[in-house]
Amino acid sequence: MAAEGWFWRWGWGRRFPGRTGLPGPGPGPATLVYILLLLVPAAADITDGNSEHLKREHSLIKPYQGVGSSSMPLWDFQGSTMLTSQYVRLTPDERSKEGSIWNHQPCFLKDWEMHVHFKVHGTGKKNLHGDGIALWYTRDRLVPGPVYGSKDNFHGLAIFLDTYPNDETTERVFPYISVMVNNGSLSYDHSKDGRWTELAGCTADFRNRDHDTFLAVRYSRSRLTVMTDLEDKNEWKNCIDIIGVRLPTGYYFGASAGTGDLSDNHDIISIKLFQLMVEHTPDEENIDWTKIEPGVNFFKSPKDNVDDPTGNFRSGPLTGWRVFLLLLCALLGIIVCAVVGAVVFQKRQERNKRFY
């Protein structure tokens, strides 16, 4: 299969409503090599390269219905959210505003991909703006709270597009995108920019760009991938890739934003959700996916959430080199024990000979 076939089979081309066949972000050399090396084993799970289907009941696409009102079909607004003909503004560039938009319909897809066209912009200079956007797939909807205008201790998935560093000791570069999965037991700590509960993250310069900015989220077979298209190069850039993520079906998609002493315009232009046609084993099909508790098979200790100045994400189960080092240490330990045991045994033998 040609390289382009692998790229499209994984489904990272951006979709345009009403313009079938128009290619999305093309596979640049670095992006294509990375995707080929990382995703070829997973690509075989997808039955057909053209099997992604737009789910309009979970999508927000222009032209919007209900312009000028406080609601629209399939979506509910809350707080400062305002619907215009060109965008849904979650917050204006004003202090102490909170707004959100939530899909009416719970999503029962096991495998999905979401593309978000968004814009964060304002008059504030460097580090004098905030706070950012949160994208949600959660059990509860339309519940205001302190986490980017939505509730804390949520159940489900959150993706934070954070524009302001609250932690003055941080070495990471903002804006910053991070992922959190919660079963209701964890609290998001704004003072630490959510570092203690972050599964993975990356630096992403999406604020005040003079071109379109996009984010793609894919969840399939317990794998969560986040990619960005922020450079107006018509190609996706890897941000986050985590294996072992457990998410139930029947949760709601939403987006929210909040401002405090600092502010920005936080706009959603479109949300497109695609169903991924993925084969599951009979055992997987027999699972009641609505009863799955959100979680991750491998979770870092908070002390592992040390800032990486390069902006690279840190996540997921043991990688190859970590497994190798672990096995090497175990092997060295066995060798040392064997040598010590042999020396002790030899000395005992010599001691016993003295009695004969």
URHU-V167999 format. One record per residue. N is the residue number from 1. OMEGA is omega in whole degrees, -180 to 180 (none if undefined). Layout:
# URHU-V167999
N,OMEGA  N,OMEGA
This chain:
# URHU-V167999
1,-180  2,-179  3,179  4,179  5,177  6,-179  7,-179  8,177  9,177  10,168  11,-177  12,171  13,-180  14,-178  15,176  16,-179  17,175  18,-179  19,-176  20,176  21,179  22,-176  23,176  24,-179  25,-178  26,-179  27,172  28,-174  29,-178  30,-180  31,-177  32,180  33,180  34,-178  35,179  36,-178  37,-174  38,-165  39,-179  40,178  41,-178  42,-176  43,-178  44,-180  45,-178  46,-170  47,-173  48,-179  49,-179  50,-172  51,176  52,-175  53,176  54,177  55,-174  56,-180  57,178  58,-175  59,177  60,-171  61,173  62,-1  63,-180  64,172  65,179  66,179  67,-179  68,178  69,-178  70,179  71,178  72,180  73,175  74,-178  75,176  76,178  77,176  78,174  79,-174  80,-176  81,-179  82,-180  83,174  84,-180  85,-175  86,-177  87,170  88,-178  89,180  90,174  91,170  92,179  93,-180  94,-178  95,170  96,177  97,176  98,178  99,180  100,175  101,-174  102,177  103,178  104,-166  105,170  106,-177  107,-180  108,177  109,177  110,-177  111,-175  112,176  113,-178  114,175  115,-178  116,173  117,-172  118,177  119,175  120,-175  121,179  122,-176  123,-178  124,178  125,-175  126,179  127,175  128,180  129,179  130,1  131,-180  132,-177  133,171  134,173  135,-170  136,162  137,-167  138,-180  139,-176  140,179  141,176  142,176  143,-179  144,-179  145,-172  146,-176  147,-179  148,178  149,180  150,-170  151,172  152,180  153,-178  154,173  155,177  156,-173  157,173  158,175  159,-174  160,174  161,-169  162,-178  163,-175  164,178  165,177  166,-180  167,-177  168,-179  169,-175  170,176  171,-178  172,-177  173,-180  174,0  175,-174  176,178  177,179  178,-178  179,176  180,173  181,-171  182,174  183,-180  184,-176  185,-175  186,178  187,179  188,-177  189,-179  190,-176  191,177  192,180  193,177  194,-173  195,-175  196,-178  197,-180  198,174  199,-179  200,180  201,177  202,173  203,-178  204,-175  205,-175  206,-175  207,176  208,174  209,-179  210,176  211,-177  212,177  213,-174  214,174  215,178  216,179  217,178  218,174  219,-178  220,177  221,176  222,179  223,180  224,-178  225,176  226,178  227,-178  228,171  229,-171  230,-171  231,-178  232,178  233,178  234,177  235,-179  236,176  237,-178  238,178  239,-174  240,176  241,-176  242,176  243,177  244,180  245,179  246,177  247,178  248,169  249,178  250,177  251,-174  252,173  253,178  254,176  255,180  256,178  257,179  258,173  259,177  260,175  261,176  262,-172  263,177  264,164  265,178  266,-173  267,169  268,179  269,177  270,171  271,180  272,179  273,-179  274,173  275,177  276,-178  277,-175  278,178  279,176  280,179  281,177  282,179  283,179  284,-180  285,-178  286,179  287,172  288,-173  289,179  290,-177  291,180  292,176  293,179  294,180  295,179  296,-178  297,178  298,-179  299,-178  300,169  301,179  302,-179  303,177  304,-178  305,177  306,-177  307,174  308,-177  309,-179  310,-179  311,-180  312,180  313,180  314,-172  315,166  316,180  317,-178  318,177  319,-174  320,-177  321,177  322,177  323,179  324,180  325,179  326,178  327,179  328,178  329,179  330,180  331,178  332,178  333,178  334,-180  335,179  336,179  337,180  338,180  339,179  340,179  341,180  342,179  343,179  344,180  345,-179  346,179  347,178  348,178  349,179  350,179  351,-180  352,-179  353,-178  354,-177  355,-180  356,none
